[in-house]
């Protein structure tokens, strides 16, 4: 259920991820979106997103950086699926199978990347899901997702400047 059904599905998923970056004030971390790239590299993030701290930095700072990156990645993942379900398929929420699949995926990632226990990941997931359901229930957000997905399908690749120019009306919603 999380895998893309086709190119349109992928375009909406990528649009949802871009919208989440703007919603979570993390747009500086996007370099470009390439719809022709493999699913796991279609969102080209900036070097700062991947940069690890120097070995002399304390364990707490390294964990906080990993935690911040995981929270954003989780939000992007939920937004990807929520946008596809709500903006593309016009559903009001995620079905139980998709919800369960997302929870499982993020629980594994949270444990591997940050040592989060299932309750911590469940809280983070719940917060992201709640926010994304409200976000993609807004008709204006869905309209922007339509526009961005359409541009991705026609242009194939958009740099961050173009992506956020399309999504600029979000700042006024």
N, C-alpha and C positions, 0 to 999 in steps of 0.2 A: 504493500500500500504506500510506502514512503518513496519507492522508486518512481521515476518519471514515466508516465504513460506514453508521452510523445513530446514533440518539440514545444507545442503550446503549453503543455503542463510544465515543462522545464522553464519556459519563459516566465510564467506566473510564479513559480517557485523562486526564481532568481529575483524577480521584482519584489516579492515579499521579503526576501533577505535584505535587499537594498532599503526598503521602507523601514525595516527594523533597525538598520544602522542609523538612519536619521532619527527615528523615534527614541533610540537609546543614546543619542548624542555621540555616536561613534563613527560618523561619516569620514573622519580623517583616516580611518584604517582601510578604506577601499581605494584601490588603484583603477580597476576596470572590471567589467563583466564581459565574458566571452561565451556566448551560447553554444559555440562549436567545441569548446573544451570539455574534457570529461567532467562528469557531475561534481566530483570532489575538488576540481580546480577551476570551475567556471567563474567563481568569485575570486578575482586576483586581489589579494589583500596587500597592504603596504608592508615594507620591511619591519616597521615598528610593531606590527601585529605579531610577527614571528620572533622578534628579537628576544633573546634570553638575557638575563642579567649576568653581570660578571661574576666569576666564581667567588670573589671576595665579599659579595653582597650576602647578607644574612639569609638564613633559610626562610624566615618569616616573609621577607620581601619577595623572594622567589615564589613562595606559595601564594602570596597575594596577587602576584602577576598572573600565575597560572589560573587562579580562581577567577580573576576578572575576565581573562580570555575565555574560560569555560562558560561563564555566565552569558557572555556575549554570543558565543557559538551556540549555546542552548537557545537563546532568544532568536537567533537567526534561523535555526532549525525549525523551531515552532512556527515562526513567521512564514517560512517557506511552505510548510504544509497548510497552515491556516489560510494563506493567500490563495493557494490552489483550490482548497475546499470552498472558501467563502466568495472570493472574487471571480474565480473561473466557473465553479460548479454551482454557485449561488446557494450554498447550504448555510445554515445558521450556526453550525458548530462542527466539531470533529466527531466522527462516529467512534464507538467503543474500541474497535479493532485498531484504528489509527492511533487513538489515544494510548492504548496499551503498548503498541509498537514504539511510539515516541518515548514513553516513560522508560521502557526497557533499554532502548538505545542510549538515552541520556544517563540512566543509572550506571550503565557500564562505563561510559565516558567519564562521568563525574568521579567514579571510584578510581579509574585508571589515572586520570590526570591530576586530581586534587585530593584523593583519599576521602572523598565525601561518602558518608553512609547513605543508605537508601532514603532515609527521612529528609536529609539535607537536599538531596537531588529532587525529591518529591516536592518540597517547598519551592525550590527554584523553578521547577517545571510548572507548578501551579500558578506562580506569579507571572511567568512568561505567557502561559496559556490564557490566563484571565485578561492580561493586557492585550494580547493579540486578538482575542475574540472581540473585545471592545473596539480595537483599532480597525479590524477588517469588517466590522458591522457597519462602519460609517460609509455611506455611499460615495462620498468624495474620495476616500482612500481607495475604494474599489475602482473608481474611475481612473485614478492615477496609476493603479496597478495595471489596468487595461492599456493605458497609454504607454507605460514603460515596457510591458510585455510585447506590445505591437512593435515598438521601436527596436527592441532586442531581436525580434524575429526578422525585421527588415534590414537592420544595420549589421547584425551578427555580433558586433562588439561595440561597447560604449565605454569611454573612460569615465572616471568618477565625476568630472566636471559636467559632462553631458547627463549622467544619471541624476545628479542632484539638481540640475537645471529643470529637468522634467518633474522632479519631485518637490520643487520649490513651493508650490501651493500648500504642501503639508504644514509649512511653518505658519500658515494663516488659518489653519483649521482648529 
